[in-house]
């Protein structure tokens, strides 16, 4: 049984006669302890706080029977690991390694929390924002115009919290027909003549981060933790 947040992707599964439904990874409508195994691929890195990422893992574990196992994949901060570039970097399309910023238009955590590995320019911006917050008092709210970097496709990451541009592919719609939509990373061959562009949030994981989150749960034993083509991966067992 599969589930996804995207109705369009679930519809594709239905067309292929797979069992799938739309749901939120924080609240999966499946009975506790009813699954022998669960797989979470490229999901948890879309949650914007450590608390929500941990809650997603906890929900995954809830579905498992005692002795059941789960496999989790998340995007890695380290796209070059042990002197080997990931497939993601190897497919670089010639774009320059630059970072742009956009205004998220909403209150965020201070930039020092969002970008632990940010560039000197970003660090200067962080220091300024933190200084402004301190001037307003110790209980000042986060700065409203915090910025997230927009990632340049097929390049190394400069921040753990970022936005990845995606191009929406839309078919020609006739009266009474629905339009199938698929997202492609910006800069990919499929996206070059397509629009509009959407910015999708990612939190890329540093080495040991996913494993540490899993180990913080009492009912879990980490069987294996490894790196695979630009992803950090954990196999865990429910005790």
C-alpha positions as CSV (number, residue, x, y, z in Angstrom):
1,X,0.0,0.0,0.0
2,X,1.4,3.4,-1.0
3,X,0.6,6.9,0.0
4,X,1.6,10.4,-1.1
5,X,0.7,14.0,-0.6
6,X,0.2,14.5,-4.3
7,X,-3.2,13.5,-5.7
8,X,-1.7,13.4,-9.3
9,X,1.0,10.9,-8.3
10,X,-1.6,8.8,-6.5
11,X,-3.8,8.8,-9.6
12,X,-0.9,7.6,-11.7
13,X,-0.5,4.7,-9.2
14,X,-4.2,3.9,-9.6
15,X,-3.9,3.8,-13.4
16,X,-1.2,1.1,-12.9
17,X,-3.5,-0.8,-10.6
18,X,-1.4,-0.1,-7.5
19,X,-3.1,0.5,-4.1
20,X,-2.3,4.1,-3.1
21,X,-4.1,7.0,-1.4
22,X,-3.5,10.6,-0.5
23,X,-2.5,11.4,3.0
24,X,-0.2,13.5,5.3
25,X,3.0,11.7,6.5
26,X,2.3,13.2,10.0
27,X,-1.0,11.4,10.2
28,X,-1.3,8.2,8.2
29,X,-4.7,6.5,8.4
30,X,-3.4,3.0,8.9
31,X,-3.9,0.9,12.1
32,X,-0.9,1.0,14.5
33,X,1.3,-2.1,14.4
34,X,-0.2,-3.4,11.1
35,X,2.9,-3.2,8.8
36,X,5.8,-5.6,8.5
37,X,7.8,-3.0,6.7
38,X,7.6,0.7,5.7
39,X,9.6,2.8,3.2
40,X,9.9,6.5,3.3
41,X,11.7,7.9,0.3
42,X,12.4,11.6,-0.2
43,X,9.6,12.7,2.2
44,X,11.1,13.8,5.5
45,X,13.5,16.3,4.0
46,X,10.4,18.4,3.0
47,X,9.4,19.1,6.7
48,X,10.7,22.5,7.9
49,X,11.4,21.9,11.6
50,X,13.3,19.2,13.5
51,X,10.2,18.6,15.6
52,X,8.1,17.8,12.5
53,X,10.8,15.7,11.0
54,X,11.0,13.6,14.2
55,X,7.2,13.4,14.3
56,X,7.2,11.9,10.8
57,X,9.7,9.2,11.8
58,X,7.6,8.5,15.0
59,X,4.5,8.1,12.8
60,X,6.3,5.7,10.5
61,X,7.4,3.6,13.5
62,X,3.8,3.6,14.8
63,X,2.7,1.7,11.7
64,X,5.2,-1.1,12.3
65,X,4.6,-4.3,14.2
66,X,7.2,-5.2,16.8
67,X,10.2,-6.5,14.9
68,X,9.1,-4.7,11.8
69,X,11.6,-2.6,9.8
70,X,11.6,0.7,8.0
71,X,13.9,2.2,5.4
72,X,14.3,6.0,5.2
73,X,16.0,8.1,2.5
74,X,16.6,11.8,2.8
75,X,18.7,14.2,0.6
76,X,22.2,14.7,1.9
77,X,24.0,18.0,2.4
78,X,27.2,16.1,1.4
79,X,26.8,15.7,-2.4
80,X,30.5,14.8,-2.6
81,X,31.3,12.1,-0.1
82,X,34.7,10.2,0.3
83,X,36.0,12.0,-2.8
84,X,33.1,10.7,-4.9
85,X,30.5,13.0,-6.5
86,X,26.9,12.0,-6.4
87,X,24.9,11.2,-9.5
88,X,23.1,14.5,-8.9
89,X,26.4,16.5,-9.3
90,X,27.6,14.4,-12.1
91,X,24.6,15.3,-14.2
92,X,25.5,19.0,-13.8
93,X,24.1,21.0,-16.8
94,X,26.8,23.7,-16.9
95,X,24.9,26.2,-14.7
96,X,27.1,28.4,-12.5
97,X,27.4,27.6,-8.8
98,X,25.5,30.6,-7.5
99,X,22.9,31.2,-4.8
100,X,20.1,33.6,-5.0
101,X,17.6,34.6,-2.2
102,X,13.9,35.2,-2.2
103,X,11.7,36.7,0.4
104,X,9.6,34.0,2.0
105,X,7.1,36.6,3.1
106,X,6.5,34.9,6.4
107,X,8.2,34.7,9.8
108,X,11.0,32.2,10.0
109,X,13.6,31.0,12.5
110,X,16.7,33.2,12.6
111,X,19.1,32.7,9.8
112,X,21.7,31.3,12.1
113,X,19.4,28.4,12.8
114,X,18.5,27.9,9.2
115,X,22.0,28.1,7.6
116,X,24.6,26.5,9.8
117,X,27.0,26.2,6.8
118,X,26.1,29.4,5.1
119,X,28.5,31.6,3.2
120,X,30.3,34.6,4.6
121,X,27.7,36.9,2.9
122,X,24.8,35.0,4.4
123,X,26.6,34.9,7.8
124,X,26.9,38.7,7.8
125,X,23.2,39.0,7.0
126,X,22.4,36.5,9.9
127,X,24.5,38.5,12.3
128,X,22.7,41.7,11.3
129,X,19.3,40.1,11.8
130,X,20.2,38.6,15.2
131,X,21.6,42.0,16.3
132,X,18.3,43.7,15.3
133,X,16.4,41.1,17.3
134,X,18.5,41.6,20.4
135,X,17.9,45.4,20.2
136,X,14.2,44.7,20.5
137,X,14.5,42.8,23.7
138,X,15.1,39.1,24.7
139,X,11.5,38.1,23.8
140,X,11.6,39.6,20.3
141,X,9.8,37.6,17.6
142,X,11.8,36.2,14.6
143,X,12.5,38.8,11.8
144,X,9.6,38.7,9.3
145,X,11.7,39.1,6.2
146,X,14.0,36.1,6.7
147,X,15.3,34.7,3.4
148,X,15.9,31.2,2.2
149,X,18.5,30.6,-0.5
150,X,17.3,29.3,-3.8
151,X,19.4,26.4,-4.9
152,X,21.1,26.3,-8.3
153,X,20.4,22.9,-9.9
154,X,23.2,20.3,-10.0
155,X,25.5,22.2,-7.6
156,X,26.7,21.6,-4.1
157,X,24.5,22.8,-1.2
158,X,25.5,25.9,0.7
159,X,22.7,25.7,3.3
160,X,20.7,23.0,5.0
161,X,17.4,24.8,4.5
162,X,16.7,26.0,1.0
163,X,14.3,26.2,-1.9
164,X,14.7,24.2,-5.0
165,X,13.1,25.6,-8.2
166,X,10.7,23.2,-10.0
167,X,9.1,23.7,-13.4
168,X,5.5,22.7,-13.8
169,X,4.8,20.6,-16.9
170,X,1.2,21.0,-18.1
171,X,-0.5,19.3,-21.0
172,X,-2.9,21.0,-23.4
173,X,-6.3,21.0,-21.8
174,X,-9.5,20.2,-23.7
175,X,-13.0,20.9,-22.4
176,X,-13.9,18.2,-19.9
177,X,-10.4,16.8,-19.6
178,X,-8.0,17.0,-16.7
179,X,-4.4,18.1,-17.1
180,X,-1.6,15.8,-16.0
181,X,1.1,17.8,-14.2
182,X,4.6,16.7,-13.4
183,X,7.4,18.6,-11.7
184,X,10.9,18.8,-13.1
185,X,14.0,20.3,-11.3
186,X,15.0,23.7,-12.7
187,X,17.6,23.4,-15.4
188,X,16.7,19.9,-16.4
189,X,16.1,19.2,-20.1
190,X,12.4,18.8,-19.6
191,X,12.0,22.1,-17.9
192,X,13.9,24.4,-20.3
193,X,10.8,25.3,-22.3
194,X,8.3,25.0,-19.5
195,X,6.7,27.4,-16.9
196,X,5.7,28.4,-14.3
197,X,8.4,27.8,-11.7
198,X,7.6,26.8,-8.1
199,X,10.0,26.9,-5.2
200,X,9.9,23.7,-3.1
201,X,11.3,23.6,0.5
202,X,14.1,21.1,1.4
203,X,16.1,20.5,4.6
204,X,19.2,18.6,3.4
205,X,20.6,16.3,6.2
206,X,24.2,16.4,7.4
207,X,26.0,13.1,8.2
208,X,24.6,11.5,11.4
209,X,21.6,13.8,11.6
210,X,19.0,11.3,10.4
211,X,20.5,8.5,12.5
212,X,20.5,10.6,15.6
213,X,16.8,11.5,15.1
214,X,16.0,7.8,14.8
215,X,18.0,6.9,17.9
216,X,16.2,9.5,20.0
217,X,13.1,7.3,19.9
218,X,13.0,4.7,22.7
219,X,11.1,2.0,20.6
220,X,13.6,1.9,17.8
221,X,17.0,0.2,17.0
222,X,19.0,1.5,14.1
223,X,20.1,-1.6,12.1
224,X,22.1,0.3,9.4
225,X,23.0,3.8,8.5
226,X,24.7,4.6,5.1
227,X,25.2,7.0,2.3
228,X,23.8,6.3,-1.2
229,X,24.2,8.6,-4.2
230,X,23.6,11.9,-2.4
231,X,21.2,10.5,0.2
232,X,21.5,9.6,3.9
233,X,19.7,6.3,4.6
234,X,18.7,4.5,7.7
235,X,17.2,1.0,8.3
236,X,15.6,0.8,11.7
237,X,13.7,-1.9,13.6
238,X,10.8,-1.4,16.0
239,X,11.4,-3.0,19.4
